[in-house]
Amino acid sequence: MEARRKSLHSSKTFHHEPSTKKPSCDAVSLPLCVANAVFFTVFFTVVYYLLSHWREKIRTSTPLHLVTLSEMIALVAFFASCIYLLGFFGIGFFHSFVLKEDDDSNDVVLKHNSGKLTPCAQALDCTIVTSPPPALVTDGDDEDIIKSVVDGKTPSYALESKLGDCKRAASIRREALERITGKSLTGLPLEGFDYDSIFGQCCELPVGYVQIPVGIAGPLLLDGNEFSVPMATTEGCLVASTNRGCKAIHLSGGATSVLLKDGMTRAPVVRFGSAEQAAELKFFLENPANFGKLSAVFNKSSRFGRLQSIKCAIAGKNLYLRFTCGTGDAMGMNMVSKGVQNVLEFLQDKFPDMDIIGISGNFCSDKKPAAVNWIEGRGKSVVCEAVIKCDVVQKVLKTSVEALVELNMLKNLTGSAMAGALGGFNAHASNIVTAIYLATGQDPAQNVESSHCITMMELVNDGKDLHVSVTMPSIEVGTVGGGTQLASQSACLNLLGVKGASKETPGANARLLATIVAGSVLAGELSLMSALAAGQLVKSHMKYNRSNKDNTKVPS
Ligand code: ADP
């Protein structure tokens, strides 16, 4: 009975655990099989015994109800074996029906998922795949492949590599996406873009491209050269305003810039068993005697990445190592990361207790507002200045030198201090930075620290003219790598004369681009501050930023 109870219990369990689903007799242990065999034997023996006895009684006309002791024992054995066998196999049989229903209901859920949720999620690649990858349908016509993507049989992400045709992959993915979501992508162009140029480098799972208009501000007269500055933006007034600032600078003899620093940073975090050990590594890294060896190790992975310094910060037994390196014309994140990796491997041998927690420990600090970038700089640190003549301020900027100086003090300095600003002592540096970054293929997320800027406005020339400057410690730009090699972005870099790697002086193109960014910010600051000082801001925005067109007619 114990065995039987166990078997009943096991029946219940597999009711809840389909993975252990087996017929009852397969699930039993050996003693239970023996018990079954015994009860089967008893059952058939007593049945044979009783039938033969009853046949004999019928033949001899003996009443059947006169039961002998042996017949009574046989009957008891018959009922006992019946109860056992019915209980055992009957319940198993019953459970098989119950489970069948449950399996079906599971199937219903799976079918529901596979019909609705799974293909969508697979097509969008946002689920964790737990089953083996399905056979890819990539050699049929487009319709077959679209259906296969919609059904979740072909992963959307695999289209480029399987088809060997990036444009076709984007087109198929786009159609599948429209069917899965039921939303039209009309308005998002597919044609007219080189999808090969972004494969494996700039964007995954493309379905089209967003169009951003590019306007030109300038000429910006900077360090004796004229630049037509491309700005990709959808904010009305921005290009016009920067253009006005360029004009004011030009009429005043131009702006000049100085590049103060050029070094990209990466700061891994490592952990030790004690603060003492962490401090030991800090002293080792900051010891000038060790710099030669460390820079040799750092520099071995790149022709352009050159270690400049390592600044360490301790938090208990954790150490943050902020590496700074020159990166030529590249913005340099990949380059600096590779160098840091080399040094960490080297240090691991010397400091075996060092636990490398992460190659980026946020003391870098990339794409986040952080005082370390504002104070120490990251990428290119640039100061750019101009003296704007009094009559230019009046005629072009429609305000006065005194009004500008006062507004700058109360807004960009005091107002930002009141707001607890971090590197935000300016009117709208990020507007110009982001528009140029989009146009020239920079990483737009780096506008965070690249827009750190303090705008100063002071009286000069016996209080007649305006000295305006922008100081920007963290301009992160490159002219090779990332999005800079794409056709449109490359054309904008070409317009500025900074396309690709500088042949004569590696890094010169990226440095020039950084000064152009600062010069353009100078123009933007001048113009917006003037508009504010003259009370023109709302008026000009109503003119340029409010369209009379009915935007509801835009296809969607
Ligand atoms: P990033 O480090 O900005 O992410 P990448 O590593 O993607 O940039 O691109 C830089 C690549 O360009 C490197 O492989 C580097 O060797 C190459 N390169 C060619 N010329 C230059 C140059 N003048 N300055 C920097 N990198 C260059």
Residues whose N, C-alpha, C, O or C-beta is under 5 A from the ligand:
A	BS01	ADP	F304 T327 G328 D329 A330 M331 G332 M333 N334 M335 G478 V480 G481 G482 A501 S502 P506 G507
